[in-house]
Amino acid sequence: MGRCTECGNWNSFVEELAPEDEGAKKGFAARLSAVSTGSASGAITSGQANRALPLSQIDTDESGRLETGMIGLDEVLGGGLMPGSVILIAGDPGVGKSTLLMQVAKNLSRSHQILYITGEESAAQVSLRAGRLGVTSDNVLVAAEQNVVNAAEMMLASDSAVCVVDSIQSVYHPEIASAAGSVSQVREGTQLLIHAAKRKNIATILVGHVTKEGTIAGPRVLEHMVDVVLQFEGDRTRQLRILRAVKNRFGSTAELAIFSMSEEGLSEVDNPSALFLGDRLSKVGQKQAPSGTAVIAGGEGSRSLLLEVQALTVATPNPSPRRVVNGWDYNRLLQLVAVLEKRAGLHLARLDVYVNIVGGLDFSDPAGDLGIALAIATSFLDRSIDPGLVAVGEVGLTGEIRPVLNLGQRLKEASRLGFKKALVPQASLPLNNIPKGMEVIGVDNISEALHKAIPNLGSGSRSGSSSASSSASSSSSSSGSGYGAKKNSEKTLANSQEISPKLEDESILTL
């Protein structure tokens, strides 16, 4: 309209925004307002919440963290539960998420009130599980509620220090038409719970489902909305459980906690390296270990883990050899096999290569390259290394052994478990904190590492080359020890010739 119908003037209309009343609000604004005004007794007023403060006047005291009573869990969280934080813990069904949180509630209930909201179970089921775990405190309040609006109002009306919502995929908002667990339900339900947690300064733990691929179910924005994302891993057929942080606004994401599941619940493993190594520790001090095995040292946050790696190389009739790995990166295995082929002269192109990290732990530290390379090489050569040797180092594409972080900490853990030798990058030497009684051997490249780790490798290879042209009578007239060494060399050379008939007449390792 260009002309006013009242006064007759042209171009006299001015646009003004009319104030929106409470009844006209739509969508999330209306739902959030309804929760905020429903039972917000003791909550922060809007004026206080919106007032900006200088950095020097903002309270950053971390002494108010709540210790969960589990040292490993506190380390993963960065020192305990931060009041007002929202934590998402996800894992496979049956891995023990609810058990872990009930044990946390048991420990915290000695001095704090805990609100446990369950959307998947009845209150009676939660009470039965609490009884099995020995939770008898009246400070643990249980509510079977799937309406997220009611759950948020419970948080605003309570004096609880910690709230557990099990699970975020099971609660729903009554004003959203989609089913519980959908993208919109999870997003808005999480936002309401975060709003209540920040207003009442309640440490809130949300239990999340995972997909068949192992990722957290729901929208990816869920991980961005919360403060901490924890991944609870483990095989239901095994007792071992691993808790690691994927995201942490209050601490490091490099820490992990290892638990053992039993009838009494979850108990933290005090010596995880001994658990992962198993009977490998019983071989320390013996003359030799089985071929195709080695011990690697990985760094996980403030602790070091020693793991046994096993490798197997076998001839295959298939035109395309297989590369199978459990607990390690597949592409890194392909890279390491290529380096051994090119830089160390191990002819693996026509062999199936299998690598397994014993214990079921997913290992991603590049410091394990050297130990895995030793395991593959000893399996190919049918030789063994010293059972008391631990290998630490990253292998580059040119065959060089690159330095790693926290080498002293790894060697200290190895020495504590009885290992007497360590194969490390030469670039990391000298070390100021070498454990007493440990022999540290520095190497520059993969070929040097193989010769120093595998006894008599150089002489064995040379005798193997010469034995191919020697007569049978000369072999039979050898002494007992020389005969055995020569037989091993002939066996190694025969295996290599069977694998690759077109190989030239050279030693197995090319330096």
N, C-alpha and C positions, 0 to 999 in steps of 0.2 A: 504494500500500500504506500503510495507516494504522497497522498493528501489526507489530512486529518478529517475524519467525518464530523468531529465536534466543532472545531474552530475554522476549518477550511484552509489552513496553511499547508504549504507544500514542504516535503522533506523535513518535517518537524518531529518525526518518531525517533526516540532514543531507546536502545536496548538495555535493559537492566536485568540482573539475575535475581530471581526471587529466592529468599531463604527457604531451604528444604526442611520440612518438618520431619519428625521422627517416623511418622507413618509412611512417608514417601520413600524412605530408604529401601534399596533393593540389594539383592545379592549378598556378598560377604559382609558389606558394611552393616546391613541390618542384623545379620546373624551375630556378628561380633559385638555390636551394640547391645543386643539382647542378653548375651552372656555377661558383658561387663556391668550392666545395671541390674542383673537378676539377683546376685548376692555378692556384692563387691565390698563387703564389710572389711575394713582394715586394709583395703587396697590403696595403692597410690593414686592420688587425685590427678586429673588430667593436667592441671597446671604444673604440678611437680614433675610429672612424667615428661612434659614437653620443654621444661626449662633447661637450657644449655648451661653447662658448667665448665670452668677452666680445667685443664688436665690436672693441675696441681690440687684441685679440690675434689677430685674423683677418688673414691676409696678403692684401692687396688690390693688390699691386704688379703693374701692367700691363706692366712692362718685359719680361716673359717672353713677350709676344705674338710669334708667328712671322710674319715678313713673307713673303708669297707670291711676291715678285718682280714682281707686277703692281700698280702704284700704284692703279689704279682699283678693283681687287678689294679691296685693303687698306682703301680709303676706305669702300667699301660695308660691309665687315665691322666698321668702327669702329676700324681701326688694325692689323689682321692677325688671324691665327687665335689664339684664346684657348685655352691648354692645358686639356683636359678638357671643352671645349664640344662640342656636337653640332649640326651644321649640315645642313639639308635644302635641296638645290638641285633645282628641278623645272623642266621645260621640255618643249617638243614633241619628238617623235622626230626625230633628225637635226639638231637646232639647234646641237649642239656641246658638250654637257655633259661627255662623256667626254674630249673633246679639251682642254677647259679644265682639267679635273682632272689630266690627264696632264702638262700644261704646268706646273701648280702643283707636281706631284710632281718634275718635272725641276728646278725652281728650288730647292725645299726639300732635295733629295737632296744638295746640295753640303755640307750641314752636319748633316743629320738623316736618320734612317732612316724610310722610308715603307712602310706596309703597304697594298697594293692588293688588295682582295678583290673578285673579279668573280663574279657569279652568272648573267650573261647571255652571257658569252663564254668561250672557252677561254683558257688562259694563252698559247698560241701567238698567238691573235688580238690579245691585249693587247700582246704583245711586238712584233708587226708594227706596230701603231699607235705604240708607243713609238719604234720605229726610224724611222718617218717623221717624228716630231717631234724626233728627235735625242736621245732619252733613252738613255744608255749606262751610267749609274751603277749599281753593284751595291747601293747603298743603297735601291733601289726593289725591294721584295719583292712578288711577284705570286702570288696563290693563287686558283685556280678552285674556289670552295666555295659551295654553296647551303644547306648545313646551318647555320643561324644559331647553334646551340650550338657547333659547331666553330669558327665565325668568332669568337664571343665568347671562346672559349678561346685562340685564336691571339692575340687582343689582350692577354689577361691574361698570356700567356707571352712576349710580345715586348717589345722595348725601343724600339718605334717611337714617334716624336713625333706622327705623323699617320697616320690610317687612313681609307681610302676604301672604301666599300661600294657597289658598282654592280650591282644597285640593290636598294632595300629591298623592292620588290614581287617580286623574283626569289628571295629566300631564304625558307626555311620552317623550322618547328620540327617535329621528327619526332613529337612527342607530341600534336600537334594534327591532327585528321582532315581539316580543310578544306584546300583547295588553296592554293598559294603566291599571294600577292596578295590574299587574302581579308581581311576586316576583322580577324578574330581573329589571323591570321598576321602581318599588318603590325603590329598593336598589340603583341603579345607579342615579336615579333622586335625591334622598336624598343626595347622596354623592356630586353631583354637587352643590346643593344649600348650603350645609355645607361649601364647598370650597369657594364659593362666599361670604358667611356670614363672614367667618374668615378673608378673605383677605380685605374686606371693613369694618369690625367691625360693621356689621349690626345685630341688634337683630331680628332674623327671627322666625316667628311663623308658623308652619305647621299644617294644619287641617287634621285629620285622621279619616277614617271610622272605624266602629266596626262591628264585626260579630254578628250573631244571638245569640251567647253565651255571648256577651258583651266584648269580647277581641278585641284588636286593629287589624284591618285587615292588611294583608301583612306579610312579614317575621319578625321573632322575633328580628332579627338583627337591625331592624329599631329603636327599643327602646334603643338599646345599642349605636347607632350612635349619637343620639341627647343628649343634655345636660339635658333637663327637659321633663318629661312626665306628663301631666295633664289629669285627668279623669273628664269629665263633666257629671254628673248623674242627673237623674230626669225623672219623668213620664210626658208625654205630656198632660195627662188629669189633672195634678195638676200644681199649680203655682210654686212649690218649686223646686229649682235647687241647686245642691251641687257640688262644685269644690274642688277636692283634688289632691295632688301631689303623684304620684306613684314613681317617680324618680326625684331627684333634686341635681345637683352638686353644687348648690350655697346656699342651705338652708335645712331646715328640711322637712321631708315628713309627719310629724304629723299634720300639719296645714290644715285647711279646710275653705272654704268660702261658705256662704249660700246666695242665691239670690232668689228674687221673680220676676216672669215673669208677665208683664202687657203690655198694649197697647203701653206704652212709652218705653218699653224695659226692661232690667234687672236692678233691684235695690237691693242693699245689705240689708239684714235683720239685723237690729241693735240688736235685742233681740231674738235670735233664740230659747232660752229655752222657753220663753213665747209662741212662735209660735208652738212649738212641744207639749207643755202641753195643750194648748187650754183651754177648760172649766174646766180642772182639777184644775186650779188656783182658780176658783170660789168656789171650795169645801174646800179650806184651811180655817181652823177656824171652820168648822162644826163638828158635833159629830162623823160622820162616813162617809166613802167612800164606794162605791160599792164593794162587795166581788170580789176577783180575780183581783184586781188592786194594783199597787204600783208605786212609783216614784224612778227612779235610776239616778245617776249622773255619766256621762262619761266624760273623759278628752280627748279633741281633740286639741293637741298642746298647745297653750298659752291660750285657752279658755276651759270652762267647759260647758257641755250641760246637762240639766235636761230633762229626757224623761219619759213618762208614759208607763208602760208595763201592758198588759192585758193578763190574762190566763183563760182558761176554761177547767174544767175536767168533763167528762160526761161518764156514763156507755155505753158500746158498746156490741152489740150481736155478733160481729165478734170475731173469735178466736185470732186474732192478733190486739191488740189495735193500733190506729194511733197516731203518734207524728208529729204534724204540727207546723211549726214555720215560721214567717215572720219577717225579719230584724235581725235575730240572727242566730248563728251557730247551725245547726241541731245536730251535734254530741255532742256539749256542752249541748244541751237540754237533750239528752239521758243520759249523765253523771249526770246532776243535778237531773233528775227524779230517777235515781238509788240511789243517795245519800239520797234523801228524803225518799225513800222506806226503805233503810237499816239503816240510822242513825237517822231518825226522826219518823219512824214507820208509815208513811203514805202509805196506801196500794193502790198504783197507777197501779199495774200490769195489772188490768182488766179495766182500764179507758183509753179513748181517752184524750190526752192532747194537747191543742192548746195554742200557745203563739204568741203574736203580739206586736211589738214595734210600738206604735202609731206615725204617722207622716211620715212613709215611709223611715226613715233613717236606713241604714245598720249599726248595732251596733256590735262592736267586742271587746269592753273593758271588761276584766274579772271582773272589779269592779261591773258590773251589775248582777253578779250571785246571790247575796243576795236578791236584790229586785225581781228578777224573781222567786226565790224560795219562797218568801213571797206571790207573786201573785198566784202561783200554790197551795200553802198550804191554803190560804184563800178561793180559789175557791173550793177546796176539802172539807173544813170544813164549807163552807157557812158562814164565818165570815168576818169581815172587820178590817182594821187598821186605825190609826189616819190619816186623810187626810193631816195633816201637817208634816208627817214623810217622810224622805228621807233615803233610804238604800244604803250603799256603802260598798262593800266587796267582795272578791273572796272566793268561797266555794271549799274546797279541798275534796278529795275522802274520807278522814276520818271524814268529817263533820266539820272540823275546819274552822274558818273564817280568811282568810289570809289578811295581810295588802296590801294596794294599794298605788300608787304614787299620789302625789299632792292632798292629802286629804284636806288640809286646803283651797286650791283653790276651790275645789268642794263644801265644806261647805259654803264658802263665797258666791258663786253663789246661793246656796239654800236659804241662809238667805236673800239675796237681793230680792228674789221672795216671801218671806213671810213664808217659812218653819221654824218651831220652834223646831223640833226634828230631830235627826239624829242617825241612827243605824250604827255603825262603828266597825271595828275589834278592839278588846281589845289591840292587839299588837301595834296598832298605837297610843295609848294613853300613856302619856298625850300629848296634842297639845298645842303649845304656842300661836296660832293665832285662837282660837275658836271665832266665831262671837258672838257679844253681843246679849244676849237674846235667844241663841240657846242651847237646852239641848242635850248633846252628850252622847249617851248610848253605852258603849263598850260591846261586846259579844265575847265569845271564840268559840262557836260551833253553829251549825244550830238549835239544839233543844232549846238552851238558847235564840237564836234570835227569834224563833217563840213564845216563852212564853213572851218575853219582848215586842214584837211588837203587838201581838193579846191580847186584854184585857180579863182577867179572863179565859184564856185558860186552865190553870191547874185545877181550880175549876170546870170549865164546864165539863172537861173530867171526873173528879172524880164523879161529880153528875150524869153524863150520865151513868157511869158504875153502880152506885147504883140504878138509876131510872129504869134500866132494870128489877130489881128484886122486885121493890116496887109495891104496889097494886094501883089500879085506884082510890080507895077512898082516899088514902094518897095524891095522886096528886091533886085531886079536892079540898082538904082542905088547900092547900098551899096558901100563899099570892100572890098578883098580880105580884110583881117583881120576887119572887121565882118561881112562876108558869111559867112565860115566859122563865126564864133561864133554868128551867128543861125541858120545851118543846123543846128548841133549842138543848139541850144536847141529848134528846131522838131522835130528828130528825137526828143529826149527827151520833149517834150510829146506827140508823136504816139504814142510807145510807151506812155506812161501812159494816154492816152485809149483806146488799143486794149485795154489790159488791163482797164480799169475804165470802161465807157462812161457810167456814172452819176456819174462824178466831177464835182464842181463846178468852175467856172472859177476855179482858184486855182493858185498856184505849187506845184511838186512838193514843196518843203520848207516846212513851216509852223513858223515860229519863234514 
